[in-house]
Amino acid sequence: MFSRSALLTIDVQQDFIAGSATISGTAECVPAMSRVAEAFRVTGRPIIHVVRLYLPDGSNAEAVRRSAVTSASIVRPGTRGSQVAPELLPPRAPALDPEVLLSGRLQQIGPTEWFMYKPRWGAFYGTALENHLRGLEIEDVVFVGCNFPNCPRTSLYEAGERDFGTILISDAVSGVYQRGLDEITSIGATVLTSDEAVAGFT
């Protein structure tokens, strides 16, 4: 099922799990995210951990978020709150390298695993993600992560616009609701549970 697939984990960072900008339901989804990530990892399929990094002056945040970013430390470069949940990462994974990521480069953390910074809700906006996936000959993009109505959903639509197949793991994305799932299936996305996804590797 996943022979030409890559996994995107979206914004699974400490501040959004149980930190200064906690997103309800994200912590509860981490075990399912971890199971899917491990299935991709052990079979050598690509994983890209997509993150936000907000500068203290808010200059790299959406206009509607700038006041919130400047008034509180949210996923600031170099902070513990900006780091990806360790449950999603390979053993001895390095910390995020803000200099590399904010320059637009991907930070490799394993044989087929990377960190990538995105400046907006969608993972494809102003990033090297499409070229990276094309270089890996990826056909389908699988999504897990934080807060479906915003970044995962936007990224899924962007992937579909670029003719990638799209798969959402419903119990591994916080903020999922039935109408949203109906809407993404209506544009051709596949919705699976983490059990179904992991079974697809056997």
C-alpha positions as CSV (number, residue, x, y, z in Angstrom):
1,M,0.0,0.0,0.0
2,F,2.8,2.5,0.9
3,S,5.5,1.5,-1.5
4,R,5.6,5.1,-3.0
5,S,4.5,6.9,0.1
6,A,6.1,9.4,2.4
7,L,4.9,10.3,5.9
8,L,4.5,13.9,7.0
9,T,4.2,14.6,10.7
10,I,2.8,18.1,11.1
11,D,3.7,20.4,14.0
12,V,4.1,17.7,16.6
13,Q,6.1,20.0,18.9
14,Q,6.3,20.2,22.7
15,D,4.6,23.6,22.9
16,F,1.6,22.3,21.1
17,I,1.5,19.0,23.0
18,A,1.7,20.3,26.6
19,G,3.4,23.7,26.5
20,S,2.7,27.4,26.0
21,A,0.2,26.8,23.1
22,T,-1.3,23.4,23.9
23,I,-3.7,22.1,21.2
24,S,-6.4,19.9,22.8
25,G,-6.2,16.2,21.9
26,T,-2.6,16.3,20.5
27,A,-1.0,14.5,23.4
28,E,-3.6,11.7,23.1
29,C,-2.8,11.2,19.4
30,V,1.0,10.9,19.9
31,P,1.0,7.1,20.5
32,A,-0.9,6.5,17.2
33,M,1.5,9.0,15.4
34,S,4.5,7.1,16.9
35,R,3.2,3.7,15.7
36,V,2.8,5.0,12.1
37,A,6.2,6.7,12.1
38,E,7.8,3.5,13.3
39,A,6.2,1.5,10.6
40,F,7.6,3.9,8.0
41,R,11.0,3.9,9.6
42,V,11.5,0.2,9.9
43,T,10.5,-0.3,6.2
44,G,12.9,2.5,5.1
45,R,10.1,4.8,3.8
46,P,10.6,8.5,4.0
47,I,9.5,10.6,6.9
48,I,9.5,14.4,7.0
49,H,8.8,16.1,10.4
50,V,7.4,19.5,9.5
51,V,7.7,22.2,12.1
52,R,6.9,25.8,12.9
53,L,9.6,28.1,14.3
54,Y,8.3,31.6,15.3
55,L,10.9,34.4,15.6
56,P,10.4,36.6,18.7
57,D,9.3,39.6,16.6
58,G,6.6,37.5,14.8
59,S,8.0,38.4,11.4
60,N,7.8,34.9,10.0
61,A,4.2,34.2,11.3
62,E,0.9,34.7,9.6
63,A,-0.4,38.2,10.1
64,V,-3.3,37.0,12.2
65,R,-0.9,35.2,14.6
66,R,1.8,37.9,15.1
67,S,0.4,39.4,18.2
68,A,0.1,36.1,19.9
69,V,3.7,35.1,18.9
70,T,5.2,38.3,20.1
71,S,3.4,38.2,23.5
72,A,4.4,34.7,24.4
73,S,7.2,32.2,23.6
74,I,5.7,29.8,21.2
75,V,8.0,27.3,19.3
76,R,10.8,29.8,19.5
77,P,14.0,28.6,17.8
78,G,16.3,26.9,20.2
79,T,13.7,26.3,22.9
80,R,12.6,23.0,24.4
81,G,9.0,23.9,23.3
82,S,10.0,24.0,19.7
83,Q,11.3,20.4,19.7
84,V,9.5,17.5,18.0
85,A,8.0,14.9,20.4
86,P,10.7,12.3,21.0
87,E,8.2,9.5,20.5
88,L,8.1,10.3,16.8
89,L,11.9,10.3,16.3
90,P,14.6,7.7,15.8
91,P,17.0,6.9,18.6
92,R,19.6,9.5,19.3
93,A,17.9,12.0,16.9
94,P,19.5,15.5,17.0
95,A,17.7,18.6,18.1
96,L,16.2,20.9,15.5
97,D,18.9,23.1,13.9
98,P,17.2,26.5,13.5
99,E,20.0,27.9,11.3
100,V,19.6,25.1,8.8
101,L,15.8,25.0,8.9
102,L,15.1,28.7,8.7
103,S,17.4,28.9,5.7
104,G,14.9,26.6,3.9
105,R,17.1,23.5,3.9
106,L,16.0,20.1,5.3
107,Q,17.9,18.7,8.2
108,Q,18.6,15.0,7.8
109,I,18.2,13.0,11.0
110,G,18.2,9.4,9.7
111,P,18.7,7.5,6.5
112,T,15.3,8.4,5.2
113,E,14.2,11.0,7.7
114,W,14.3,14.8,7.9
115,F,13.1,17.9,9.8
116,M,11.6,20.7,7.7
117,Y,10.5,24.2,8.6
118,K,7.3,25.7,7.1
119,P,6.5,29.5,7.3
120,R,2.8,29.1,7.0
121,W,-0.1,26.6,7.6
122,G,0.6,24.6,4.5
123,A,3.8,22.4,4.3
124,F,4.2,23.2,0.6
125,Y,4.0,27.0,0.8
126,G,7.5,28.6,0.4
127,T,9.3,25.3,1.1
128,A,11.4,22.7,-0.8
129,L,8.9,19.9,0.1
130,E,7.5,19.3,-3.4
131,N,11.0,19.0,-5.0
132,H,12.2,16.8,-2.1
133,L,9.3,14.4,-2.6
134,R,9.7,14.4,-6.4
135,G,13.4,13.5,-5.9
136,L,12.3,10.6,-3.8
137,E,9.8,9.5,-6.5
138,I,6.9,9.8,-4.0
139,E,3.4,9.4,-5.3
140,D,1.3,9.4,-2.0
141,V,1.6,11.6,1.1
142,V,0.4,10.3,4.5
143,F,-0.5,12.8,7.1
144,V,-0.4,12.7,10.9
145,G,0.0,15.6,13.3
146,C,-1.4,18.6,15.1
147,N,-4.7,20.3,14.7
148,F,-6.5,19.1,11.5
149,P,-8.5,22.3,10.8
150,N,-5.3,24.3,10.2
151,C,-2.0,22.9,9.1
152,P,-2.7,19.2,8.3
153,R,-5.8,20.1,6.3
154,T,-4.1,22.9,4.4
155,S,-1.1,20.7,3.7
156,L,-3.3,17.9,2.5
157,Y,-5.1,20.2,0.0
158,E,-1.8,21.5,-1.2
159,A,-0.5,18.0,-1.8
160,G,-3.7,17.2,-3.8
161,E,-3.2,20.3,-5.9
162,R,0.2,18.9,-6.8
163,D,-1.2,15.6,-7.9
164,F,0.0,13.5,-4.9
165,G,-2.3,11.0,-3.5
166,T,-3.3,11.9,0.0
167,I,-4.0,9.7,3.1
168,L,-5.0,11.0,6.5
169,I,-4.6,8.8,9.6
170,S,-7.7,9.8,11.5
171,D,-6.7,8.8,15.0
172,A,-3.2,10.3,14.6
173,V,-4.3,13.9,13.9
174,S,-5.7,16.1,16.6
175,G,-8.8,18.2,15.9
176,V,-10.4,15.8,13.5
177,Y,-14.2,16.1,13.0
178,Q,-16.6,14.2,10.8
179,R,-17.6,16.9,8.4
180,G,-13.9,17.7,7.7
181,L,-13.2,14.0,7.0
182,D,-16.2,13.9,4.6
183,E,-14.9,17.0,2.8
184,I,-11.4,15.6,2.3
185,T,-12.7,12.3,1.0
186,S,-14.9,14.2,-1.4
187,I,-11.7,15.5,-3.1
188,G,-10.1,12.1,-3.3
189,A,-8.3,11.7,0.1
190,T,-8.2,8.3,1.8
191,V,-8.9,8.1,5.5
192,L,-7.4,5.3,7.5
193,T,-6.9,4.5,11.2
194,S,-3.4,3.9,12.5
195,D,-4.2,0.1,12.8
196,E,-5.2,0.0,9.2
197,A,-2.1,2.0,8.2
198,V,0.3,-0.3,10.2
199,A,-1.4,-3.4,8.7
200,G,-0.7,-2.0,5.3
201,F,3.0,-2.7,5.9
202,T,2.6,-6.4,6.6
